[in-house]
Amino acid sequence: MYSIIREKTLSTESLIQSWTIDLSDLETKRLFSDEDWCEIKKVQTTADLRKVIESTSYWDKNEPFDQESHFDAEWAELVLRNL
């Protein structure tokens, strides 16, 4: 869940650059997989967001940590957990 999609850019400035996801913005939607977008749409309140953050991780614990592939996701998770 919550995969990182690299090498996708926005053609204009977007609210997502301020950690705000506009569910009506199709350009933002294309940055996420369909599965992730469905999960994002389920979150309606800060309580919902907290439950998701507490129950998910960017990293499968059965997989060895690799800085090249996990660093950005780890950073994002740490930011979200410390909001």
Secondary structure, DSSP 8 states (H G I E B T S, - for coil): ------S---SS--GGGGT---TT-HHHHTTS-HHHHHHHHH--SHHHHHHHHHH--SS-TTS---HHHHHHHHHHHHHHHT-
